[in-house]
Amino acid sequence: MVAKDHKYPQKMEITMVVEKIDYNLCISCRTCVETCPMDVLRMDKKTNRPIIRYPEDCMICKLCLIYCPKDAITISPHKHAPVMVGWG
């Protein structure tokens, strides 16, 4: 049971780790999408460009940044997530 006076955040705030894809540099080669082990990036079917679909799943492995042939990806050095506490 949770005490009534305890306040929990209503919405988890997440700072995107993959901040931006520079479409002026991007050549839509799919390399970032194919190298991401967490499926953070996906190809937009309408524009045929990569988009940041699931930023909260990013592990900060930077594979998308490393393998992008045009340096079109900007990654934030910070990721904010709630602290997880294990019981037992």
FENBELFEN-V285268 format. One record per residue. N is the residue number from 0. RES is the residue in one small letter. SS is DSSP state (~ for helix, > for strand, _ for the rest). Layout:
N&RES&SS / N&RES&SS
This chain:
0&m&_ / 1&v&_ / 2&a&_ / 3&k&_ / 4&d&_ / 5&h&_ / 6&k&_ / 7&y&_ / 8&p&_ / 9&q&_ / 10&k&_ / 11&m&_ / 12&e&_ / 13&i&_ / 14&t&_ / 15&m&_ / 16&v&_ / 17&v&> / 18&e&> / 19&k&> / 20&i&> / 21&d&_ / 22&y&_ / 23&n&_ / 24&l&_ / 25&c&_ / 26&i&_ / 27&s&_ / 28&c&_ / 29&r&_ / 30&t&~ / 31&c&~ / 32&v&~ / 33&e&~ / 34&t&~ / 35&c&_ / 36&p&_ / 37&m&_ / 38&d&_ / 39&v&_ / 40&l&> / 41&r&> / 42&m&> / 43&d&_ / 44&k&_ / 45&k&_ / 46&t&_ / 47&n&_ / 48&r&_ / 49&p&> / 50&i&> / 51&i&> / 52&r&_ / 53&y&_ / 54&p&~ / 55&e&~ / 56&d&~ / 57&c&_ / 58&m&_ / 59&i&_ / 60&c&_ / 61&k&_ / 62&l&~ / 63&c&~ / 64&l&~ / 65&i&~ / 66&y&~ / 67&c&_ / 68&p&_ / 69&k&_ / 70&d&_ / 71&a&_ / 72&i&> / 73&t&> / 74&i&> / 75&s&_ / 76&p&_ / 77&h&_ / 78&k&_ / 79&h&_ / 80&a&_ / 81&p&_ / 82&v&_ / 83&m&_ / 84&v&_ / 85&g&_ / 86&w&_ / 87&g&_
